[in-house]
């Protein structure tokens, strides 16, 4: 198996976006180790000072505010329901889960589901209910 991306790759990705996105774009990231470190902080400040990209962090333990987490949840549920036994079956079912779970309509619904919680978060109200249910 290959290793996931690290902080260095994420920094290069951010730099590659610098002139491809509109001014004052906002990228929301969560609190993963790849979103930390000296080099990351320097690039974050460079992007902010250039008024190109501002990075905002989700609060800790808030996957319900991150649409991709809902997609991951759907993919995992799909794969578990198939009960793959072999690695090849697992890989195939992950791909099938992605194909079924990541549609334009489902992606839109994930964003809309997350938006339901934004006002409560901004007003510092408790969040309850089915946070990672199917949107």
Secondary structure, 3 states (H helix, E strand, C coil): CCCCCCHHHHHHHHHHHCCCCCCCEEEEECCCHHHCCHHHHHHHHHHHHCCCEEEEECCCCCHHHCHHHHHHHHHHHHHHHHCCCCHHHHHHHHHHHHHHHCCHHHHHHHHHHHHHHHHHHHCCCCCCCCCCCCC
